[in-house]
Amino acid sequence: MRALVLTVSLLVPALLAPAAATAQDACAGVSCAGHGECMLEDGEPFCLCDDGYAAEALACTRAAPIPPDLGAMRSTSIGARIVQIASHEGGRSAGMVGHEREGEAIGPLREVIKPGELWCSDFVSWVYRVAGVPFTGGYQGGWHLTNNYAMRRWFERQGRWVSHEAGAWDGFQPRPGDYLRFHTSRHGHSAIVRYVAGETLYTVEGNSRGLVRLRRYWHYKQNRRIDGFGIVTNPEARAAWLRRQPVISEGAAPPARAERAAPRARPR
């Protein structure tokens, strides 16, 4: 029996090693045509492209620019516009999101996702595109970032990412329309900020138990599931504020905060 246990204990790591190596090497040789970076989701490679390029399979090609709505980007009302578009879809499944837009240049969400896909990030990309503040470097000509890892990286590139571990965390105030990423046990999760009232954060989220739902999180600054926020509303002034905040070196302890039990979200 001991010999059998020893044999199994030696075989299991050997069997798992090729699978681990395959996942680690999935981006090996993927250059994204020299105009982006390869990232992984569920072990599958995809490209996040530089500004001015769009992802097609595992390459980044020159993209026809999506004219940004500069007035919308600088307007203090863009947050309300984003929230209105997103909240209008409340209670809908992926197949029904934006169904009124059938035949328009920016059509329903179902036109850009596959059946059965996790679609929280697709929903965020779609809302921002409809609102006139699209992402860049993704699919569908650039505006479509398909997962929350790419979204966090996009905001980091733009200098508009506020990490839970950053020195700016305690002083940062999310605004309507900002992006929000959650840690989960596997994939992560994307959401849009509706508003903050005191210590309570209100969001709108796609693929929340299969639907677009309005949710709230009490004592959100202490919620360890929240990975961070991406600045969307009034980005120039708020990114300038962010650059003035203290930087915490990697591995350093974040500023001390009062410990609370992680709050649970409640639909609303």
PAZAPA-4460 file (N, C-alpha, C; in steps of 0.05 Angstrom, whole numbers, plus 32768, in hexadecimal, padded with zeros to 4 digits):
% residues 268
    n_x    n_y    n_z   ca_x   ca_y   ca_z    c_x    c_y    c_z   seq   type   mol
   8011   7FE8   8000   8000   8000   8000   8011   8019   8000     1      M     A
   8027   8019   8011   8038   8030   8011   8046   8035   7FF6     2      R     A
   804C   801F   7FE9   8059   8021   7FCF   8045   802E   7FBB     3      A     A
   802B   8026   7FBD   8017   8032   7FAB   8014   804F   7FB0     4      L     A
   8012   8057   7FCA   800F   8073   7FD1   8027   8083   7FC6     5      V     A
   803F   8078   7FCA   8057   8086   7FC0   8057   8089   7FA2     6      L     A
   804F   8074   7F94   804D   8076   7F77   803A   808B   7F6E     7      T     A
   8022   808C   7F7A   800E   80A0   7F73   8018   80BC   7F79     8      V     A
   8025   80BF   7F90   802F   80DA   7F98   8044   80E4   7F85     9      S     A
   8053   80D2   7F78   8067   80DA   7F65   805B   80DF   7F49    10      L     A
   8046   80D0   7F43   8039   80D2   7F29   8028   80EB   7F26    11      L     A
   8019   80F3   7F3B   8007   8109   7F39   8015   8123   7F31    12      V     A
   802B   812C   7F3E   8038   8144   7F35   8042   8142   7F19    13      P     A
   804B   812A   7F11   8055   8127   7EF6   803F   812A   7EE1    14      A     A
   8027   8121   7EE8   8010   8123   7ED6   8006   8140   7ED5    15      L     A
   8007   814E   7EEC   7FFD   8169   7EEC   8011   817D   7EE0    16      L     A
   802A   8177   7EE0   803E   818A   7ED6   803A   8192   7EB9    17      A     A
   8034   817F   7EA7   802F   8188   7E8B   8018   819B   7E88    18      P     A
   8003   8196   7E98   7FEC   81A8   7E96   7FF3   81C4   7EA0    19      A     A
   8002   81C5   7EB6   800A   81DF   7EC1   801C   81ED   7EAD    20      A     A
   802F   81DE   7EA1   8041   81EA   7E8D   8032   81F5   7E75    21      A     A
   801D   81E5   7E6D   800D   81EE   7E56   8000   8208   7E5B    22      T     A
   7FF5   820B   7E74   7FE7   8225   7E7B   7FFB   823B   7E7B    23      A     A
   8013   8236   7E87   8027   824B   7E89   8032   8253   7E6E    24      Q     A
   8033   823F   7E5B   803F   8244   7E41   802B   824D   7E2C    25      D     A
   8011   8250   7E34   7FFD   8256   7E20   8003   8270   7E11    26      A     A
   8010   8283   7E1F   8017   829C   7E12   8032   829B   7E04    27      C     A
   8041   8285   7E07   805B   8283   7DFB   8058   8285   7DDC    28      A     A
   8066   8296   7DD0   8065   829A   7DB3   804E   82AB   7DAA    29      G     A
   803D   82B4   7DBC   8027   82C6   7DB4   8031   82E3   7DB8    30      V     A
   8037   82F0   7DA2   8042   830B   7DA3   802D   8321   7DA0    31      S     A
   8014   8318   7D99   7FFF   832C   7D93   8008   833F   7D7D    32      C     A
   8018   8334   7D6B   8023   8343   7D54   8034   835B   7D5C    33      A     A
   803E   835A   7D74   8050   836F   7D7E   8042   8388   7D87    34      G     A
   8027   8387   7D89   8018   839F   7D90   8005   839A   7DA8    35      H     A
   800D   8389   7DBA   7FFC   8383   7DD1   8009   836F   7DE3    36      G     A
   7FFB   8365   7DF6   8005   8351   7E09   7FF2   833A   7E0B    37      E     A
   7FFE   8322   7E0E   7FEE   830A   7E11   7FE6   8307   7E2E    38      C     A
   7FCD   8300   7E33   7FC3   82FB   7E4E   7FB4   82E0   7E4D    39      M     A
   7FAF   82D5   7E64   7FA1   82BB   7E66   7F87   82BE   7E75    40      L     A
   7F73   82AF   7E6C   7F5A   82AB   7E7B   7F53   828E   7E78    41      E     A
   7F51   8280   7E8F   7F4C   8263   7E8F   7F60   8254   7E7E    42      D     A
   7F79   825E   7E7E   7F8E   8251   7E6E   7F8E   8257   7E51    43      G     A
   7F7A   8267   7E48   7F78   826E   7E2C   7F84   8289   7E27    44      E     A
   7F96   828C   7E13   7FA3   82A6   7E0E   7F91   82B9   7DFF    45      P     A
   7F94   82D2   7E04   7F86   82E7   7DF5   7F98   8300   7DF5    46      F     A
   7F93   8312   7DE3   7FA4   832A   7DE0   7F96   8343   7DEB    47      C     A
   7FA4   8352   7DFA   7F9C   836D   7E01   7FAF   8380   7DF2    48      L     A
   7FA3   838F   7DDF   7FB3   839E   7DCC   7FB9   83BA   7DD5    49      C     A
   7FCE   83C6   7DC8   7FD5   83E1   7DCD   7FBF   83F3   7DC2    50      D     A
   7FBE   840C   7DCC   7FAB   841F   7DC1   7FB0   8422   7DA3    51      D     A
   7F9A   8423   7D94   7F9D   8425   7D76   7F9C   840A   7D69    52      G     A
   7F9B   83F5   7D79   7F9A   83DA   7D6D   7F82   83CB   7D7A    53      Y     A
   7F79   83B7   7D6B   7F63   83A6   7D74   7F6B   8389   7D72    54      A     A
   7F5F   8379   7D84   7F66   835C   7D85   7F55   834D   7D70    55      A     A
   7F63   833C   7D62   7F56   8329   7D50   7F64   830E   7D54    56      E     A
   7F56   82FB   7D61   7F62   82E2   7D69   7F7A   82E8   7D7B    57      A     A
   7F92   82E0   7D73   7FAA   82E5   7D84   7FBD   82F8   7D76    58      L     A
   7FB1   830C   7D69   7FC1   8321   7D5C   7FB4   833C   7D62    59      A     A
   7FC5   8351   7D61   7FBB   836C   7D64   7FBF   837A   7D49    60      C     A
   7FAA   8384   7D3D   7FAB   8391   7D23   7FA2   83AE   7D26    61      T     A
   7FAC   83BE   7D14   7FA5   83DB   7D15   7F87   83DE   7D13    62      R     A
   7F7C   83ED   7D25   7F5F   83F0   7D27   7F56   840B   7D1D    63      A     A
   7F3F   840B   7D10   7F32   8425   7D0A   7F2A   8431   7D24    64      A     A
   7F32   844A   7D2A   7F2C   8455   7D44   7F0F   8458   7D49    65      P     A
   7F07   8452   7D61   7EEB   8457   7D6A   7EEB   8474   7D75    66      I     A
   7EDE   8487   7D68   7EE0   84A2   7D71   7ED6   84A5   7D8D    67      P     A
   7EE7   84AC   7DA0   7EDD   84B0   7DBC   7ECB   84C8   7DBE    68      P     A
   7EB8   84C6   7DCF   7EA7   84DD   7DD5   7EB5   84ED   7DEA    69      D     A
   7EC6   8500   7DE1   7ED7   8510   7DF3   7EC6   851F   7E07    70      L     A
   7EAF   852A   7DFE   7E9D   8538   7E10   7E93   8525   7E26    71      G     A
   7E8C   850D   7E1E   7E83   84F9   7E32   7E99   84F2   7E45    72      A     A
   7EB1   84EF   7E3B   7EC7   84E6   7E4C   7ECD   84FB   7E62    73      M     A
   7ECA   8515   7E5B   7ED1   852A   7E6D   7EBA   8534   7E7E    74      R     A
   7EA2   852C   7E76   7E8A   8535   7E83   7E87   8528   7E9E    75      S     A
   7E7E   8537   7EB1   7E79   852C   7ECC   7E5F   851B   7ECB    76      T     A
   7E50   851D   7EB5   7E37   850E   7EB3   7E3B   84F3   7EA5    77      S     A
   7E53   84ED   7E9C   7E57   84D3   7E8E   7E51   84BC   7EA1    78      I     A
   7E57   84BF   7EBB   7E51   84AA   7ECE   7E34   84A4   7ECF    79      G     A
   7E23   84B9   7ECF   7E06   84B5   7ED0   7DFD   84A7   7EB6    80      A     A
   7E0A   84AE   7EA0   7E03   84A2   7E86   7E09   8484   7E86    81      R     A
   7E21   847D   7E90   7E28   8461   7E92   7E15   8451   7EA4    82      I     A
   7E0F   845C   7EBB   7DFE   844F   7ECE   7DE2   844C   7EC3    83      V     A
   7DD8   8460   7EB5   7DBD   845F   7EA9   7DBC   8448   7E95    84      Q     A
   7DD0   8446   7E83   7DD1   8431   7E6F   7DD2   8416   7E7C    85      I     A
   7DE4   8413   7E8F   7DE7   83F9   7E9C   7DCF   83F1   7EAC    86      A     A
   7DC4   8404   7EBC   7DAD   83FD   7ECD   7D94   83F7   7EBE    87      S     A
   7D92   8403   7EA6   7D7B   83FE   7E95   7D79   83E0   7E8E    88      H     A
   7D8F   83D2   7E8F   7D90   83B6   7E88   7D8A   83A4   7EA0    89      E     A
   7D85   83AF   7EB7   7D81   83A0   7ECF   7D6C   838A   7ECB    90      G     A
   7D72   8372   7ED5   7D5F   835B   7ED3   7D61   834C   7EB9    91      G     A
   7D71   8355   7EA7   7D73   8347   7E8D   7D89   8332   7E8C    92      R     A
   7D85   831E   7E7C   7D99   830A   7E76   7DAB   8315   7E60    93      S     A
   7DC1   8306   7E5B   7DD4   830F   7E46   7DC6   8311   7E2B    94      A     A
   7DB4   82FF   7E25   7DA6   8300   7E0B   7D93   8317   7E08    95      G     A
   7D8C   8324   7E1D   7D79   833A   7E1C   7D86   8356   7E1F    96      M     A
   7D9F   8357   7E28   7DAC   8370   7E2D   7DAE   8380   7E12    97      V     A
   7DA3   8398   7E12   7DA5   83A9   7DFA   7D94   839F   7DE3    98      G     A
   7D80   838F   7DE8   7D71   8384   7DD1   7D63   8399   7DC0    99      H     A
   7D5F   83B1   7DCC   7D52   83C7   7DBD   7D65   83D2   7DA8   100      E     A
   7D7F   83CC   7DA9   7D93   83D6   7D97   7D97   83C5   7D7E   101      R     A
   7D85   83B2   7D7A   7D87   83A0   7D63   7D89   83B1   7D49   102      E     A
   7D9D   83AB   7D39   7DA1   83BA   7D20   7DB1   83D3   7D22   103      G     A
   7DB8   83DC   7D3A   7DC8   83F4   7D3D   7DE6   83EE   7D3B   104      E     A
   7DF6   8403   7D39   7E13   83FF   7D36   7E1E   83F0   7D4F   105      A     A
   7E14   83F7   7D66   7E1B   83E8   7D7F   7E02   83D8   7D86   106      I     A
   7E03   83BF   7D80   7DEB   83AF   7D83   7DE8   83A3   7D9F   107      G     A
   7DD7   838F   7DA2   7DD3   8382   7DBB   7DED   8373   7DC5   108      P     A
   7DEF   836F   7DDE   7E06   8361   7DE9   7E0A   8345   7DDD   109      L     A
   7DF4   8337   7DD8   7DF6   831C   7DCE   7E05   8319   7DB4   110      R     A
   7E08   832F   7DA6   7E17   832E   7D8C   7E35   832A   7D90   111      E     A
   7E3F   832F   7DA8   7E5C   832E   7DAC   7E64   8319   7DC1   112      V     A
   7E52   8309   7DCB   7E59   82F4   7DDE   7E4E   82D9   7DD3   113      I     A
   7E5B   82C4   7DDD   7E52   82A9   7DD6   7E3F   829E   7DEB   114      K     A
   7E2C   828D   7DE4   7E1A   8281   7DF7   7E2A   8272   7E0D   115      P     A
   7E22   8277   7E26   7E2F   8269   7E3C   7E48   8278   7E47   116      G     A
   7E51   828D   7E3B   7E68   829B   7E45   7E62   82AB   7E5E   117      E     A
   7E76   82AE   7E6F   7E74   82C1   7E85   7E75   82DD   7E79   118      L     A
   7E62   82EF   7E80   7E5F   8307   7E71   7E5F   8321   7E81   119      W     A
   7E69   8320   7E9A   7E69   8338   7EAA   7E7B   834E   7E9E   120      C     A
   7E93   8346   7E93   7EA5   8359   7E87   7E9B   8362   7E6C   121      S     A
   7E8F   8350   7E5D   7E83   8357   7E43   7E6E   836D   7E47   122      D     A
   7E5F   836A   7E5C   7E4A   837E   7E62   7E56   8399   7E68   123      F     A
   7E6C   839A   7E78   7E79   83B4   7E7D   7E84   83C0   7E63   124      V     A
   7E91   83B0   7E53   7E9C   83BB   7E39   7E85   83C6   7E28   125      S     A
   7E6F   83B8   7E27   7E58   83C0   7E17   7E4D   83DA   7E21   126      W     A
   7E49   83DD   7E3B   7E3E   83F5   7E47   7E50   840D   7E41   127      V     A
   7E6A   840A   7E45   7E7C   8420   7E40   7E7C   8428   7E22   128      Y     A
   7E7A   8415   7E11   7E79   841B   7DF4   7E60   842A   7DED   129      R     A
   7E49   8422   7DF7   7E30   8430   7DF2   7E31   844C   7DFE   130      V     A
   7E3E   844F   7E15   7E3F   8469   7E22   7E52   847D   7E15   131      A     A
   7E64   8473   7E03   7E76   8484   7DF5   7E92   8486   7E02   132      G     A
   7E98   8474   7E15   7EB3   8473   7E21   7EBE   8457   7E1F   133      V     A
   7EC4   844E   7E06   7ECB   8432   7E02   7EE7   842C   7E0C   134      P     A
   7EEC   8412   7E12   7F07   8408   7E15   7F15   8409   7DFA   135      F     A
   7F2F   8404   7DFB   7F3F   8401   7DE3   7F50   83E8   7DE6   136      T     A
   7F59   83DE   7DCF   7F6C   83C7   7DCF   7F5F   83AC   7DD2   137      G     A
   7F44   83AB   7DD1   7F36   8392   7DD4   7F2C   8387   7DB9   138      G     A
   7F18   8377   7DBA   7F0C   836B   7DA2   7EF5   837D   7D97   139      Y     A
   7EE9   8375   7D82   7ED4   8385   7D75   7EDD   83A1   7D6E   140      Q     A
   7EF5   83A2   7D62   7EFF   83BC   7D5B   7F0D   83CB   7D72   141      G     A
   7F0E   83BF   7D89   7F1D   83CA   7D9F   7F0E   83CE   7DB9   142      G     A
   7EF4   83D2   7DB7   7EE4   83DA   7DCF   7EDE   83C2   7DE2   143      W     A
   7EE0   83AA   7DD8   7ED6   8392   7DE7   7EEC   8384   7DF5   144      H     A
   7EEF   838A   7E10   7F00   837B   7E21   7EEF   8365   7E2D   145      L     A
   7EF8   834C   7E2B   7EE7   8336   7E31   7EE9   832B   7E4D   146      T     A
   7EFD   8335   7E5D   7EFF   832A   7E78   7F0B   833F   7E8B   147      N     A
   7F08   833A   7EA5   7F0F   834E   7EB9   7F2D   8351   7EBC   148      N     A
   7F3D   833C   7EB5   7F5A   833F   7EB7   7F63   8355   7EA3   149      Y     A
   7F58   8353   7E8B   7F5F   8367   7E76   7F56   8383   7E7E   150      A     A
   7F3F   8385   7E8B   7F35   839F   7E93   7F47   83AC   7EA9   151      M     A
   7F4F   839C   7EBC   7F61   83A7   7ED0   7F7B   83B0   7EC3   152      R     A
   7F86   839F   7EB1   7F9F   83A7   7EA3   7F9B   83C0   7E93   153      R     A
   7F84   83C3   7E86   7F7F   83DB   7E76   7F80   83F4   7E87   154      W     A
   7F72   83F4   7E9E   7F73   840B   7EB0   7F8F   8410   7EBB   155      F     A
   7F9E   83FB   7EC0   7FB9   83FE   7ECA   7FCA   840D   7EB5   156      E     A
   7FC7   8405   7E9C   7FD6   8412   7E86   7FCF   8430   7E84   157      R     A
   7FB6   8436   7E89   7FAD   8452   7E87   7FB3   8462   7EA0   158      Q     A
   7FBE   8456   7EB4   7FC3   8464   7ECD   7FAA   846B   7EDC   159      G     A
   7F95   8459   7ED9   7F7B   845F   7EE5   7F70   8448   7EF6   160      R     A
   7F83   8437   7F00   7F7B   8420   7F10   7F82   8426   7F2E   161      W     A
   7F6E   8422   7F3F   7F71   8426   7F5C   7F6F   840B   7F6A   162      V     A
   7F85   8400   7F71   7F85   83E5   7F7E   7F7E   83E7   7F9B   163      S     A
   7F72   83D2   7FA5   7F6B   83D0   7FC1   7F84   83D3   7FD3   164      H     A
   7F9B   83CB   7FC8   7FB3   83CC   7FD8   7FC2   83E6   7FD4   165      E     A
   7FB8   83F9   7FC4   7FC6   8412   7FBE   7FC4   8426   7FD5   166      A     A
   7FD7   8437   7FD6   7FD7   844C   7FEA   7FBF   845F   7FE7   167      G     A
   7FB4   8460   7FCE   7F9E   8472   7FC8   7F83   8467   7FD1   168      A     A
   7F83   844D   7FD9   7F69   8440   7FDE   7F57   844E   7FF1   169      W     A
   7F61   8455   8008   7F50   8461   801D   7F45   847C   8015   170      D     A
   7F54   848B   8005   7F4A   84A6   7FFD   7F3B   84A6   7FE3   171      G     A
   7F39   848F   7FD5   7F2C   848E   7FBB   7F0E   848C   7FBE   172      F     A
   7EFF   849B   7FAF   7EE2   849B   7FAF   7ED8   8492   7F94   173      Q     A
   7ECD   8479   7F91   7EC2   8470   7F78   7EAB   8483   7F70   174      P     A
   7EA8   8486   7F56   7E92   8497   7F4B   7E81   8487   7F38   175      R     A
   7E68   8490   7F34   7E57   8482   7F22   7E64   847D   7F07   176      P     A
   7E62   8465   7EFC   7E6E   845E   7EE3   7E8A   8452   7EE4   177      G     A
   7E97   8454   7EFB   7EB1   8447   7EFE   7EAF   8429   7EFC   178      D     A
   7EC6   841D   7EF5   7EC8   83FF   7EF3   7ED0   83F3   7F0E   179      Y     A
   7EC7   83DB   7F13   7ECD   83CD   7F2C   7ED3   83B0   7F26   180      L     A
   7EEA   83A6   7F30   7EF1   838A   7F2D   7EF1   837C   7F48   181      R     A
   7EE5   8364   7F48   7EE4   8353   7F60   7EF7   833B   7F5D   182      F     A
   7F04   8333   7F73   7F10   8319   7F74   7EFA   8304   7F77   183      H     A
   7EFD   82ED   7F69   7EEC   82D6   7F6F   7EFE   82BE   7F70   184      T     A
   7EF2   82A7   7F77   7F02   828F   7F7A   7F0E   8286   7F60   185      S     A
   7F04   8290   7F49   7F0E   8286   7F30   7F13   829C   7F1B   186      R     A
   7EFE   82AA   7F12   7F01   82BB   7EFB   7F04   82D9   7F01   187      H     A
   7EFB   82E2   7F18   7EF8   82FE   7F1D   7EDD   8307   7F12   188      G     A
   7ED5   8320   7F17   7EBA   832A   7F10   7EBC   8348   7F0B   189      H     A
   7EAC   8351   7EF7   7EAC   836D   7EF0   7E91   837A   7EF7   190      S     A
   7E92   8394   7EFE   7E7A   83A3   7F05   7E7E   83C0   7EFF   191      A     A
   7E68   83CF   7F00   7E68   83EC   7EFC   7E5D   83F9   7F15   192      I     A
   7E6B   840E   7F1D   7E62   841D   7F35   7E49   842D   7F2E   193      V     A
   7E34   842A   7F3E   7E1D   843C   7F3C   7E21   8455   7F4D   194      R     A
   7E27   8452   7F66   7E2C   8468   7F78   7E36   845E   7F93   195      Y     A
   7E40   8470   7FA3   7E49   8469   7FBE   7E39   847B   7FD1   196      V     A
   7E2F   846F   7FE6   7E21   847E   7FFB   7E2E   8476   8016   197      A     A
   7E3D   8487   8021   7E4B   8481   803A   7E5F   846A   8035   198      G     A
   7E5C   8454   8043   7E6E   843D   8040   7E62   8427   802F   199      E     A
   7E4C   842E   8021   7E3F   841A   8011   7E42   841F   7FF4   200      T     A
   7E4B   840B   7FE5   7E4F   840D   7FC8   7E38   8400   7FB9   201      L     A
   7E2D   840D   7FA6   7E17   8403   7F95   7E21   83FF   7F79   202      Y     A
   7E1B   83E7   7F6E   7E26   83E0   7F54   7E10   83D6   7F41   203      T     A
   7E17   83D3   7F28   7E07   83C4   7F14   7E1A   83B0   7F07   204      V     A
   7E12   8397   7F06   7E23   8381   7EFE   7E16   836E   7EEA   205      E     A
   7E24   8369   7ED4   7E1B   8354   7EC2   7E22   8339   7ECC   206      G     A
   7E13   8325   7EC3   7E18   8309   7ECA   7E19   8305   7EE8   207      N     A
   7E08   8312   7EF7   7E05   830E   7F13   7DEE   82FA   7F16   208      S     A
   7DF6   82E1   7F1B   7DE3   82CA   7F1B   7DD3   82CA   7F00   209      R     A
   7DE1   82D0   7EEB   7DD5   82CE   7ED0   7DC7   82E6   7EC6   210      G     A
   7DC5   82FB   7ED5   7DB6   8313   7ECD   7DC6   832C   7ED3   211      L     A
   7DBD   8343   7EC8   7DC7   835D   7ED0   7DB9   8364   7EEA   212      V     A
   7DC8   8369   7EFF   7DBC   836E   7F19   7DC8   8387   7F26   213      R     A
   7DB8   8395   7F36   7DC1   83AB   7F47   7DC8   83A0   7F62   214      L     A
   7DE0   83A7   7F6C   7DE9   839B   7F85   7DF5   83B1   7F97   215      R     A
   7DF9   83A9   7FB1   7E06   83BC   7FC3   7E19   83AD   7FD5   216      R     A
   7E2D   83BC   7FDF   7E42   83B0   7FF0   7E47   83C4   8007   217      Y     A
   7E42   83BA   801F   7E46   83CB   8037   7E64   83CB   803E   218      W     A
   7E6E   83E1   8049   7E8A   83E3   8051   7E9D   83DA   803B   219      H     A
   7E98   83E4   8023   7EA6   83DA   800C   7EC5   83DD   800D   220      Y     A
   7ECE   83F2   801B   7EEB   83F6   801C   7EF9   83DF   802B   221      K     A
   7EEB   83D1   803C   7EF6   83BA   804B   7EF1   839F   803D   222      Q     A
   7EE3   83A0   8027   7EDB   8387   8019   7EF3   837D   8009   223      N     A
   7EFF   8367   8013   7F17   835C   8006   7F12   8350   7FEB   224      R     A
   7EF9   834B   7FE5   7EF3   8341   7FCA   7EF6   8356   7FB5   225      R     A
   7EF6   836F   7FBC   7EF8   8385   7FA9   7F16   8388   7FA2   226      I     A
   7F1D   8383   7F89   7F39   8385   7F81   7F41   83A2   7F7C   227      D     A
   7F2E   83B2   7F71   7F34   83CE   7F6C   7F20   83DB   7F59   228      G     A
   7F25   83F4   7F53   7F13   8404   7F41   7F23   840F   7F2A   229      F     A
   7F15   8411   7F13   7F1F   841F   7EFC   7F11   843A   7EF9   230      G     A
   7F20   844F   7EF6   7F15   846A   7EF4   7F0A   846E   7ED8   231      I     A
   7EF0   8475   7ED6   7EE3   847A   7EBC   7ED9   8497   7EBB   232      V     A
   7ECC   849F   7ED1   7EC0   84BA   7ED2   7ED5   84CF   7ED8   233      T     A
   7ED6   84E4   7EC8   7EE9   84FA   7ECC   7F06   84EF   7ECE   234      N     A
   7F0F   84E0   7EBB   7F28   84D1   7EBE   7F41   84E3   7EC0   235      P     A
   7F42   84F9   7EB2   7F5B   8509   7EB2   7F61   8514   7ECE   236      E     A
   7F4E   8521   7EDB   7F53   852D   7EF5   7F57   8517   7F0A   237      A     A
   7F48   8502   7F09   7F4A   84ED   7F1E   7F63   84DD   7F1A   238      R     A
   7F6C   84D8   7F02   7F86   84CA   7EFD   7F9D   84DC   7F07   239      A     A
   7F9B   84F6   7F03   7FAF   8508   7F0E   7FB0   8507   7F2C   240      A     A
   7F99   8505   7F39   7F99   8502   7F56   7FA6   84E8   7F5E   241      W     A
   7FA0   84D3   7F4F   7FAB   84B8   7F55   7FCA   84B8   7F54   242      L     A
   7FD5   84C7   7F41   7FF2   84C8   7F3E   7FFF   84D5   7F55   243      R     A
   7FF1   84E6   7F64   7FFD   84F4   7F7B   7FFC   84E4   7F94   244      R     A
   7FEF   84CC   7F94   7FEC   84BD   7FAC   8005   84AB   7FB1   245      Q     A
   800A   84A4   7FCA   8021   8493   7FD0   8020   8478   7FC3   246      P     A
   8037   846E   7FBB   8039   8454   7FAE   8043   8440   7FC2   247      V     A
   8036   8429   7FC4   803E   8414   7FD6   804E   8400   7FC5   248      I     A
   8067   83FA   7FCE   8078   83E7   7FBF   806B   83CB   7FC0   249      S     A
   8071   83BC   7FAB   8066   83A0   7FAA   8070   8390   7FC2   250      E     A
   805E   8383   7FD0   8066   8373   7FE7   8064   8382   8001   251      G     A
   8062   839D   7FFF   8060   83AD   8018   8043   83AB   8023   252      A     A
   8041   83AE   803D   8026   83AD   8049   8017   83C6   8043   253      A     A
   7FFD   83C3   803C   7FEC   83DB   8037   7FE7   83EA   8052   254      P     A
   7FDE   8403   8050   7FD8   8411   8068   7FC4   8402   8079   255      P     A
   7FC7   8404   8093   7FB6   83F6   80A6   7F99   8401   80A3   256      A     A
   7F86   83EE   80A4   7F6A   83F5   80A2   7F5C   83E5   80B7   257      R     A
   7F45   83EF   80C0   7F35   83E1   80D3   7F2B   83C7   80C6   258      A     A
   7F2E   83B1   80D5   7F26   8397   80CB   7F08   8393   80CF   259      E     A
   7EFB   838A   80BA   7EDE   8384   80BC   7EDA   8369   80AD   260      R     A
   7EC5   835C   80B4   7EBD   8344   80A5   7EB6   834D   8089   261      A     A
   7EBE   833D   8075   7EB7   8343   8059   7E99   8343   8056   262      A     A
   7E8D   835A   804C   7E70   835B   8049   7E66   834B   8032   263      P     A
   7E4E   8342   8033   7E41   8334   801D   7E30   8347   800D   264      R     A
   7E2F   8342   7FF3   7E1E   8353   7FE2   7E01   834B   7FE4   265      A     A
   7DF0   835F   7FE1   7DD3   8359   7FE1   7DC7   8365   7FC8   266      R     A
   7DB7   8356   7FB9   7DAA   8362   7FA1   7D98   8379   7FA9   267      P     A
   7D98   838D   7F97   7D86   83A3   7F9B   7D80   83B0   7F80   268      R     A
***
